[in-house]
Amino acid sequence: MKVVIERAKWVRGGKNGWSSLLNDKGCMCCLGFVAKAHGYEDKHLLGAGFTPRDGKTRWSGALSWLGGIGGECAEIAGINDVTGQDEDAVRERKLTARFAEHGIELEFV
């Protein structure tokens, strides 16, 4: 599956507002873009940190490999959200490699 991440709406490393799956500015972390591509609705993503607000504490379905708050999603969020260490190009390469391990191709535009 291919997921397009729009840099103008991508929350990362302190850019585009506070990090969440979907923030009040309409911006998303990498996990938010992936969740939307997998059919999650905005109401389950708005203000959510590591996992959607859908009554579950873990990712489900095709994204179950992400686990819960302490799972792989936390590691990916760490790559996405770390401030002052990685430039976007480095962050994009790291995220692209992690998601590719699970058959998800990221494209940053």
C-alpha positions as CSV (number, residue, x, y, z in Angstrom):
1,M,0.0,0.0,0.0
2,K,1.2,3.5,-0.8
3,V,0.6,6.4,1.6
4,V,1.2,10.0,0.6
5,I,2.4,12.3,3.4
6,E,1.9,16.0,2.6
7,R,4.8,17.9,4.2
8,A,2.5,21.0,4.6
9,K,0.2,19.0,6.8
10,W,2.8,16.7,8.4
11,V,3.4,17.2,12.2
12,R,7.0,16.3,13.0
13,G,9.8,17.5,15.2
14,G,7.8,20.6,16.4
15,K,6.6,21.6,13.0
16,N,2.9,22.2,12.2
17,G,1.6,22.2,15.8
18,W,1.4,19.6,18.5
19,S,1.9,16.1,17.5
20,S,-1.1,13.7,17.3
21,L,-2.7,11.4,14.8
22,L,-4.7,14.5,13.8
23,N,-4.4,17.9,15.5
24,D,-6.8,20.9,15.7
25,K,-5.0,22.5,12.7
26,G,-5.8,19.5,10.5
27,C,-2.2,18.3,10.5
28,M,-1.1,14.7,11.2
29,C,1.9,12.8,12.3
30,C,3.1,10.0,10.0
31,L,0.9,7.5,11.9
32,G,-2.2,9.7,11.2
33,F,-1.5,9.6,7.4
34,V,-1.1,5.9,7.5
35,A,-4.3,5.5,9.6
36,K,-6.3,7.6,7.2
37,A,-5.1,5.5,4.3
38,H,-6.3,2.4,6.1
39,G,-9.8,3.8,6.6
40,Y,-9.7,5.4,10.1
41,E,-12.1,8.3,10.5
42,D,-11.1,11.8,11.7
43,K,-13.3,11.3,14.8
44,H,-11.0,8.5,15.9
45,L,-7.8,10.4,15.1
46,L,-8.5,13.9,16.4
47,G,-6.3,14.6,19.5
48,A,-5.2,11.0,19.7
49,G,-1.5,10.3,20.6
50,F,-0.2,6.8,19.8
51,T,-3.4,4.9,19.0
52,P,-6.8,5.9,17.5
53,R,-9.7,6.7,19.8
54,D,-11.9,3.9,18.7
55,G,-12.4,2.2,22.0
56,K,-9.4,0.0,21.7
57,T,-5.9,0.4,23.3
58,R,-4.1,-1.2,20.4
59,W,-4.0,-0.8,16.6
60,S,-6.1,-3.4,14.8
61,G,-6.5,-5.0,11.4
62,A,-3.8,-4.4,8.9
63,L,-2.0,-2.1,11.4
64,S,-2.0,-4.5,14.3
65,W,1.8,-4.8,14.0
66,L,2.0,-1.3,15.5
67,G,0.8,-2.6,18.8
68,G,-0.2,-0.3,21.6
69,I,1.3,2.7,23.4
70,G,4.5,0.8,24.2
71,G,4.7,-1.0,20.9
72,E,6.3,-0.2,17.6
73,C,4.0,2.8,17.2
74,A,5.9,4.5,20.0
75,E,9.2,3.8,18.2
76,I,7.9,5.3,15.0
77,A,6.4,8.2,16.9
78,G,9.9,8.8,18.3
79,I,11.4,9.0,14.9
80,N,8.6,11.3,13.7
81,D,8.6,13.6,16.8
82,V,12.2,14.0,17.9
83,T,13.2,17.6,17.8
84,G,16.5,19.2,17.0
85,Q,18.3,16.0,15.9
86,D,17.1,14.9,12.4
87,E,16.5,17.0,9.4
88,D,13.4,16.1,7.4
89,A,15.4,14.2,4.8
90,V,16.8,11.9,7.5
91,R,13.5,11.6,9.3
92,E,11.8,10.7,5.9
93,R,14.4,8.0,5.1
94,K,14.0,6.4,8.6
95,L,10.2,6.4,8.5
96,T,10.2,5.1,4.9
97,A,12.4,2.2,5.9
98,R,10.4,1.3,9.0
99,F,7.0,1.3,7.1
100,A,8.5,-0.6,4.1
101,E,9.2,-3.5,6.5
102,H,5.5,-3.9,6.7
103,G,4.6,-3.4,3.1
104,I,3.7,0.3,3.3
105,E,5.4,2.6,0.9
106,L,5.6,6.2,2.0
107,E,5.8,9.1,-0.5
108,F,6.5,12.6,0.9
109,V,5.2,15.5,-1.3
